[in-house]
Amino acid sequence: MINDFITDMILKMFSFVRYSSASIDLDWHFFLGALIFFIICGILIFQNQIWEEEDYSRNKKWYTWKSSAIKANKGDLTGIYPISKD
């Protein structure tokens, strides 16, 4: 009795899938979402480049000092930073 019920349910399930017209279609909502996603990514990448340029222009003296310290000490930065605040 239970086996007949399970068999009947399985047959109904497969018959529904067999005769249905289910398919995976990529509609315009998918493409619109992808377009919006890539536009937002492009804006964020461009904005990040602007922020990095502003950061570099604000700290230009620090970057030039650090590069000259690295060149003068041949990459060993242990001696140029103070160990304690005095």
VMD Tcl script that draws the C-alpha trace (Angstrom):
set ca {
  {0.00 0.00 0.00}
  {2.77 2.46 0.92}
  {4.85 1.25 -2.01}
  {1.94 1.93 -4.36}
  {1.58 5.43 -2.95}
  {5.29 6.16 -3.35}
  {5.33 4.71 -6.85}
  {2.27 6.77 -7.79}
  {3.93 9.96 -6.43}
  {7.16 9.26 -8.32}
  {5.26 8.63 -11.53}
  {3.28 11.86 -11.12}
  {6.44 13.79 -10.43}
  {8.29 12.46 -13.47}
  {5.28 12.79 -15.72}
  {4.93 16.42 -14.68}
  {8.58 17.13 -15.42}
  {8.45 15.23 -18.68}
  {5.50 17.10 -20.11}
  {6.31 20.53 -18.74}
  {8.03 23.15 -20.82}
  {10.50 24.16 -18.12}
  {13.68 25.75 -19.39}
  {16.33 28.11 -18.15}
  {15.96 31.41 -19.95}
  {18.16 34.41 -19.33}
  {15.79 37.31 -19.53}
  {16.42 41.04 -19.61}
  {16.32 41.28 -15.79}
  {19.45 39.14 -15.61}
  {21.28 41.26 -18.17}
  {20.13 44.48 -16.52}
  {21.40 43.23 -13.15}
  {24.75 42.23 -14.69}
  {25.03 45.63 -16.39}
  {24.31 47.48 -13.14}
  {26.81 45.28 -11.29}
  {29.60 45.99 -13.78}
  {28.83 49.72 -13.81}
  {29.04 49.84 -10.00}
  {32.32 47.88 -10.07}
  {33.76 50.30 -12.62}
  {32.73 53.30 -10.54}
  {34.30 51.80 -7.41}
  {37.55 50.99 -9.21}
  {37.73 54.53 -10.64}
  {36.94 56.07 -7.24}
  {39.63 53.93 -5.58}
  {42.21 55.24 -8.06}
  {41.17 58.80 -7.25}
  {41.51 58.12 -3.51}
  {44.97 56.61 -3.99}
  {46.13 59.64 -6.00}
  {44.80 62.01 -3.33}
  {46.51 59.98 -0.62}
  {49.79 60.06 -2.52}
  {49.59 63.82 -3.13}
  {48.85 64.47 0.56}
  {51.70 62.26 1.77}
  {54.23 62.99 -0.97}
  {56.88 64.19 1.51}
  {56.45 61.00 3.56}
  {56.79 58.76 0.52}
  {59.92 60.57 -0.71}
  {61.46 60.40 2.77}
  {60.64 56.71 3.08}
  {62.07 55.87 -0.35}
  {65.26 57.83 0.40}
  {65.57 56.09 3.79}
  {65.18 52.70 2.12}
  {67.83 53.59 -0.45}
  {70.21 54.97 2.18}
  {69.83 51.96 4.47}
  {69.73 49.41 1.64}
  {66.31 48.09 2.66}
  {67.08 47.71 6.38}
  {64.45 49.84 8.11}
  {65.20 48.75 11.69}
  {67.43 51.73 12.40}
  {65.27 54.54 11.02}
  {62.16 54.04 13.16}
  {62.37 54.98 16.85}
  {61.89 52.14 19.32}
  {60.22 54.25 22.02}
  {58.60 57.67 22.10}
  {61.03 60.00 23.89}
}
mol new
graphics top color blue
foreach p $ca { graphics top sphere $p radius 0.5 }
foreach p [lrange $ca 0 end-1] q [lrange $ca 1 end] { graphics top cylinder $p $q radius 0.2 }
display resetview
